[in-house]
Amino acid sequence: MSPVKSRSEHQIRITGEAMDSGTLVQIIMGLELIGLYVLWRLGLWRRLKDLLDATFTRVANGRTGTSKRIAQSMVRVADYLELTRGTRLSPATFWLGYAIVGTFVVELLSMGGGDDWWRIAFSLELLLVVIAAMFAILVGNSLYNGAAQKAMARQLPDALGIMGDEISAGHAPEAAVQRVAMQFSKPINQEFENALLKMVSSGGLIPIDEALAEIAQNPIYQSDALDQAALTISVVRPMGGDLGKLLNDLSRLLRKRESTDREIRTLLAPGRQAAWTLVLIIGGLQLGLLLFPLSSTLLLGTFIGRFVVIIAIILISLSIFTINQINSKAV
């Protein structure tokens, strides 16, 4: 048998195995789509979603431990997307969608892998799980806190204004807190719901100023504005002053402060853009020198060249830090 014929038969055999694995993956994907359709038609999908949401909530509010931290991280992923993107996804909807879409992507990538397609699919599934875990921990513990702080600062002026209008109309402070909890979205509605629950369940022992002060001391928010509101209520309420008017004045003050912050960020935007453009040009030139054969040999192949590269990286890092400080609104 000639080498050419043997090579052709080998290629045909490999192609046939790839086609067989591709057909098998297509059949599996078809069965999965049929199963998802049946779940949707029978109403089992909604039941599964509600069950997972209830499980997430129960574990996240349960005993302190690893399972509670994991559940809180998974819940906060959906909360983070709601705070930043305006989505209304529940935690179960997000993670089920992630699992389904990720599984289909893995199956598509494993098509044509021959007899090893299932090993490829298994490896990609493990990678999918690792990415989900890292994403949940990252978003749940850091990015969510920043998004919650921004959302609280954005919603607080309107919330204090509504509370001022309610109290000026003669309603009780509990009614003002309840209206904020019903009218606003996360995170301020959750915090005010908890405050209202404490005020009502204590039978009046926990006044509104203490409930708001507890929210302001939350390490996630550390809201000075909410602390000022709590202090205003604690001073004015026993003296019988016009609490509604003071809350409205504080709301207008916070709106002016937010407007000033936006103006400062707008004025600093051209400087940040020009500075980062300069940093990217310098970084691009350095990368080009490292990739160019002649210069890379001199820079990476000698002691002096490596020393120059390290000094350049340090100087670029210091330049980026300095640029951020110069263009910071806190300066």
C-alpha positions as CSV (number, residue, x, y, z in Angstrom):
1,M,0.0,0.0,0.0
2,S,1.4,3.4,-1.0
3,P,2.1,6.1,1.6
4,V,-0.3,8.4,-0.2
5,K,-3.2,6.0,-0.1
6,S,-2.5,5.1,3.5
7,R,-2.5,8.8,4.4
8,S,-5.8,9.4,2.5
9,E,-7.5,6.5,4.3
10,H,-6.3,7.8,7.6
11,Q,-7.7,11.3,6.8
12,I,-11.0,9.7,5.7
13,R,-11.2,7.7,8.9
14,I,-10.6,10.8,11.1
15,T,-13.2,12.8,9.1
16,G,-15.7,10.0,9.6
17,E,-15.0,9.9,13.4
18,A,-15.4,13.7,13.5
19,M,-18.7,13.4,11.6
20,D,-19.9,10.7,13.9
21,S,-19.1,12.8,17.0
22,G,-20.6,15.8,15.5
23,T,-23.8,13.9,14.7
24,L,-23.9,12.6,18.3
25,V,-23.5,16.1,19.8
26,Q,-26.3,17.4,17.5
27,I,-28.6,14.6,18.7
28,I,-27.8,15.4,22.3
29,M,-28.4,19.1,21.7
30,G,-31.7,18.3,20.1
31,L,-32.8,16.2,23.0
32,E,-31.8,19.0,25.4
33,L,-33.9,21.5,23.5
34,I,-36.9,19.2,23.5
35,G,-36.4,18.7,27.3
36,L,-36.3,22.4,27.9
37,Y,-39.4,22.9,25.7
38,V,-41.3,20.2,27.7
39,L,-40.3,21.8,31.0
40,W,-41.6,25.2,29.8
41,R,-44.9,23.8,28.5
42,L,-45.6,21.9,31.6
43,G,-44.8,24.8,33.9
44,L,-42.0,23.0,35.5
45,W,-39.5,25.6,34.5
46,R,-41.2,28.3,36.7
47,R,-41.4,25.9,39.6
48,L,-37.7,25.0,39.3
49,K,-36.8,28.7,39.2
50,D,-39.0,29.6,42.2
51,L,-37.5,26.6,44.1
52,L,-34.0,27.7,43.4
53,D,-34.8,31.3,44.3
54,A,-36.3,30.2,47.6
55,T,-33.2,28.0,48.3
56,F,-30.8,30.9,47.6
57,T,-32.8,33.2,49.9
58,R,-33.0,30.6,52.7
59,V,-29.3,29.7,52.6
60,A,-28.2,33.3,52.2
61,N,-30.2,34.3,55.3
62,G,-29.4,31.2,57.2
63,R,-26.6,30.2,59.5
64,T,-23.2,31.8,59.2
65,G,-20.8,29.5,57.2
66,T,-19.4,28.7,53.8
67,S,-22.7,27.8,52.3
68,K,-24.2,31.2,53.3
69,R,-21.2,33.1,51.8
70,I,-21.5,31.2,48.6
71,A,-25.3,31.8,48.4
72,Q,-24.9,35.5,49.1
73,S,-22.3,35.8,46.4
74,M,-24.5,34.0,43.9
75,V,-27.5,36.2,44.8
76,R,-25.4,39.4,44.6
77,V,-24.4,38.6,41.0
78,A,-28.0,39.1,39.9
79,D,-28.3,42.1,42.2
80,Y,-25.2,43.7,40.7
81,L,-26.6,43.3,37.1
82,E,-29.9,44.8,38.3
83,L,-28.1,47.8,39.9
84,T,-25.8,48.5,36.9
85,R,-27.7,47.2,33.9
86,G,-31.3,47.7,35.0
87,T,-32.1,44.0,34.5
88,R,-34.8,42.2,36.5
89,L,-33.2,38.8,36.6
90,S,-33.6,36.7,39.7
91,P,-30.6,34.7,40.9
92,A,-32.1,31.4,39.7
93,T,-32.9,32.8,36.2
94,F,-29.4,34.2,35.8
95,W,-27.6,31.0,36.9
96,L,-29.9,28.6,35.0
97,G,-29.5,30.7,31.9
98,Y,-25.7,30.7,32.4
99,A,-25.7,26.9,32.7
100,I,-27.9,26.3,29.7
101,V,-26.0,28.8,27.4
102,G,-22.7,27.6,28.6
103,T,-23.6,23.9,28.0
104,F,-24.6,24.6,24.5
105,V,-21.4,26.6,23.8
106,V,-19.3,23.7,25.3
107,E,-21.1,21.2,23.0
108,L,-20.6,23.3,20.0
109,L,-16.9,23.7,20.8
110,S,-16.5,19.9,21.3
111,M,-18.0,19.0,17.9
112,G,-15.5,17.5,15.6
113,G,-13.2,16.3,18.3
114,G,-13.4,12.6,17.3
115,D,-13.5,10.0,20.0
116,D,-12.2,12.5,22.5
117,W,-15.1,14.9,22.2
118,W,-16.5,13.9,25.6
119,R,-13.1,14.6,27.2
120,I,-13.1,18.0,25.6
121,A,-16.7,18.7,26.7
122,F,-15.9,17.6,30.2
123,S,-12.8,19.9,30.4
124,L,-14.8,22.8,29.1
125,E,-17.6,22.2,31.6
126,L,-15.1,22.3,34.4
127,L,-13.7,25.5,33.0
128,L,-17.3,26.8,32.9
129,V,-17.8,26.0,36.6
130,V,-14.5,27.6,37.6
131,I,-15.4,30.8,35.7
132,A,-18.8,30.9,37.4
133,A,-17.2,30.5,40.8
134,M,-14.6,33.2,40.2
135,F,-17.3,35.5,38.8
136,A,-19.6,35.0,41.7
137,I,-16.9,35.6,44.3
138,L,-15.5,38.7,42.5
139,V,-18.9,40.3,41.8
140,G,-20.5,39.2,45.1
141,N,-17.8,40.7,47.3
142,S,-16.4,43.8,45.6
143,L,-18.2,45.0,42.5
144,Y,-21.6,44.7,44.1
145,N,-20.6,46.9,47.0
146,G,-19.4,49.7,44.7
147,A,-22.6,49.4,42.6
148,A,-24.7,49.4,45.8
149,Q,-23.0,52.6,47.1
150,K,-23.6,54.4,43.8
151,A,-27.2,53.3,43.7
152,M,-27.8,54.4,47.3
153,A,-26.2,57.8,46.7
154,R,-28.3,58.2,43.5
155,Q,-31.6,57.2,45.1
156,L,-31.2,58.8,48.5
157,P,-32.1,62.4,47.6
158,D,-35.4,61.4,46.0
159,A,-36.1,59.1,49.0
160,L,-35.5,61.8,51.5
161,G,-37.7,64.2,49.4
162,I,-40.6,61.7,49.4
163,M,-40.2,61.2,53.2
164,G,-40.3,65.0,53.7
165,D,-43.5,65.3,51.6
166,E,-45.1,62.4,53.5
167,I,-44.3,63.9,56.9
168,S,-45.3,67.4,55.8
169,A,-48.6,66.0,54.8
170,G,-49.2,64.8,58.3
171,H,-48.3,61.1,57.9
172,A,-46.4,59.1,60.4
173,P,-42.7,58.4,59.9
174,E,-43.5,54.7,59.4
175,A,-45.7,55.6,56.5
176,A,-42.9,57.7,54.9
177,V,-40.5,54.8,55.3
178,Q,-43.1,52.4,53.9
179,R,-43.6,54.5,50.8
180,V,-39.9,54.6,50.1
181,A,-39.7,50.9,50.5
182,M,-42.6,50.3,48.1
183,Q,-41.7,52.9,45.4
184,F,-37.9,52.5,45.0
185,S,-35.8,49.6,43.7
186,K,-32.7,47.9,45.1
187,P,-30.8,48.6,47.4
188,I,-32.7,51.3,49.2
189,N,-36.0,49.4,49.2
190,Q,-34.5,46.5,51.0
191,E,-32.8,48.6,53.6
192,F,-36.0,50.6,54.3
193,E,-38.1,47.5,54.4
194,N,-35.7,46.1,57.1
195,A,-35.9,49.5,58.9
196,L,-39.7,49.5,58.8
197,L,-39.8,45.9,60.1
198,K,-37.6,46.8,63.1
199,M,-39.7,49.9,63.8
200,V,-43.0,48.1,63.7
201,S,-41.9,44.9,65.5
202,S,-40.3,46.9,68.3
203,G,-43.6,48.6,69.1
204,G,-42.1,52.1,68.8
205,L,-39.0,51.3,70.9
206,I,-36.8,51.8,67.7
207,P,-37.5,55.3,66.3
208,I,-37.0,56.2,62.7
209,D,-33.7,58.0,63.4
210,E,-32.1,54.9,65.0
211,A,-33.3,52.7,62.1
212,L,-31.8,55.1,59.5
213,A,-28.6,55.5,61.5
214,E,-28.2,51.7,61.4
215,I,-28.5,51.8,57.6
216,A,-25.9,54.6,57.4
217,Q,-23.5,52.5,59.5
218,N,-23.7,49.6,57.2
219,P,-20.1,48.9,56.0
220,I,-21.4,48.4,52.4
221,Y,-22.8,52.0,52.2
222,Q,-21.2,54.2,54.8
223,S,-23.6,56.9,53.8
224,D,-22.8,60.3,55.3
225,A,-26.0,61.8,53.8
226,L,-28.1,59.2,55.4
227,D,-26.3,59.7,58.7
228,Q,-27.1,63.4,58.4
229,A,-30.7,62.6,57.8
230,A,-30.8,60.4,60.9
231,L,-29.1,63.1,63.0
232,T,-31.6,65.7,61.7
233,I,-34.5,63.5,62.7
234,S,-33.1,62.7,66.1
235,V,-32.6,66.4,66.9
236,V,-35.8,67.9,65.4
237,R,-38.3,65.1,66.3
238,P,-38.2,65.5,70.1
239,M,-38.3,69.4,69.7
240,G,-41.4,69.3,67.5
241,G,-39.8,71.2,64.6
242,D,-40.8,71.0,60.9
243,L,-39.2,67.7,60.1
244,G,-40.7,67.5,56.6
245,K,-39.2,70.8,55.6
246,L,-35.8,69.9,56.9
247,L,-35.8,66.6,55.0
248,N,-36.8,68.4,51.8
249,D,-34.0,70.9,52.3
250,L,-31.5,68.0,52.8
251,S,-32.8,66.4,49.7
252,R,-32.2,69.6,47.7
253,L,-28.7,69.9,49.1
254,L,-27.9,66.3,48.1
255,R,-29.2,67.0,44.6
256,K,-27.0,70.1,44.3
257,R,-24.0,68.1,45.6
258,E,-24.6,65.3,43.0
259,S,-25.0,68.0,40.2
260,T,-21.7,69.5,41.3
261,D,-20.0,66.1,41.2
262,R,-21.2,65.5,37.7
263,E,-19.9,68.9,36.6
264,I,-16.5,68.2,38.1
265,R,-16.3,64.8,36.4
266,T,-17.3,66.4,33.1
267,L,-14.5,69.1,33.4
268,L,-12.0,66.4,34.3
269,A,-13.0,64.1,31.4
270,P,-10.8,65.7,28.7
271,G,-7.7,65.6,30.9
272,R,-8.3,61.9,31.7
273,Q,-8.8,61.1,28.0
274,A,-5.6,62.9,27.0
275,A,-3.6,61.3,29.8
276,W,-4.7,57.8,29.1
277,T,-4.1,58.3,25.3
278,L,-0.5,59.3,26.2
279,V,-0.2,56.2,28.4
280,L,-1.5,53.9,25.7
281,I,0.9,55.4,23.1
282,I,3.9,55.0,25.5
283,G,2.8,51.4,26.4
284,G,2.3,50.6,22.8
285,L,5.8,51.8,21.9
286,Q,7.3,49.7,24.7
287,L,5.4,46.6,23.6
288,G,6.6,47.2,20.0
289,L,10.2,47.4,21.2
290,L,9.8,44.2,23.1
291,L,8.3,42.3,20.2
292,F,10.7,43.6,17.5
293,P,13.5,41.0,17.1
294,L,16.5,43.4,17.1
295,S,15.4,45.5,20.1
296,S,14.0,42.6,22.0
297,T,17.4,40.9,21.9
298,L,19.0,43.9,23.3
299,L,16.3,44.6,25.9
300,L,15.6,41.0,27.1
301,G,19.0,39.4,26.3
302,T,21.2,41.6,28.4
303,F,21.3,42.6,32.0
304,I,21.2,46.4,31.2
305,G,18.3,45.8,28.8
306,R,16.2,44.0,31.4
307,F,17.1,46.7,34.0
308,V,15.8,49.4,31.5
309,V,12.6,47.5,30.9
310,I,11.9,47.2,34.7
311,I,12.6,50.9,35.2
312,A,10.3,51.7,32.3
313,I,7.5,49.6,33.7
314,I,7.9,51.2,37.1
315,L,7.8,54.7,35.6
316,I,4.7,54.0,33.5
317,S,3.0,52.6,36.6
318,L,3.9,55.7,38.6
319,S,2.7,57.9,35.7
320,I,-0.7,56.1,35.7
321,F,-1.1,56.6,39.4
322,T,-0.1,60.3,39.2
323,I,-2.6,60.8,36.3
324,N,-5.4,59.3,38.3
325,Q,-4.5,61.5,41.3
326,I,-4.3,64.7,39.2
327,N,-7.7,63.9,37.5
328,S,-9.4,62.9,40.7
329,K,-12.2,65.1,41.8
330,A,-11.0,64.8,45.4
331,V,-7.9,66.9,44.5
